[in-house]
Amino acid sequence: MLQGKCGINFGVVKNSAGRFDAEDGTAAIACVGRDGKALIETIVPGVLVDSTGTMGLKNIDSGTQAFFLVQTSARIALVE
């Protein structure tokens, strides 16, 4: 993602178990187009998993590490 100048963004909500999940179960992957100007955004479904493999996060303190596991394949068509 870094090589493609991409980033990932998602909101968080507390689930019924008191853990934090990605809002709406989705994240936005945004990449700079090949022209260096256009921003291409792709919405992907997925889940947050903490460093122990548990779904959701116990807290969202600064420095908390987690993975966003995308649940479907996605192709980001970069602008020529």
N, C-alpha and C positions, 0 to 999 in steps of 0.2 A: 504494500500500500504506500509506503514511503517513496519508493522509486517512481510510482505512478502519480505522485503528488496528491494522494487521496487521504481522506479523513473519515471518521465515523462519528455520528452524533445520535444520541437518543435521550429521551426523557426517562425518568424513573418514577415508579409508584410502589407503595408498600402493598404486598399481597396479604391474603388472609392469615398466613403463617407469621406475619410480621417481618418478612424479608423483602428486600428491594428487587424489583423486576423491571425490565424494559417496558416503558409505557406502550400500550397497545401491542406488545410483543414484536415491535419492529424497530429498526434502526435505519438511518439514512447514511449511505456511503456517497460521499461527494468527491469528485476528482476534477482536476483542471484539465481542460481539453488540450489537444495537441497544438492548438493555436495559442495556448498560454493565456487565453482570456475567458473562454466559455467555462462554465461550471456545470458538470453533468452530475445529477443526483439520481441515485437508485435506491428505492425503499426495499429492504429485505426483512423477512420474518426471522426471528431467532430468540435465543434465551441467554440470560446472564448466568454464568457458572463461576463459583468462587474457586480459590486455589486448592480446595479439598475435593472439588468435583460436585459440590452441592449446588443445586439450582437456586438462583437468587443470592443476594448478598445480605449478610447479617447487619453490616453498617456500610456507610458510604463516606467514611473518613478519608481525608486526603492521604494518598499513597496506597489506598486499598487496591489490590490487584485482582482482576477478574478477566474472564474471557467472554466475548459475545460469540456464541456459536450460531452461525447462519444455518437455517433449516432447509433452504432450497438453493439451487445453483442460481447464479445471477451473472449476466454478462453486461459489462459497462461499455457501451459503444462510445468511444472517444471521438470528438469532432476532428475532422481533417483540417 
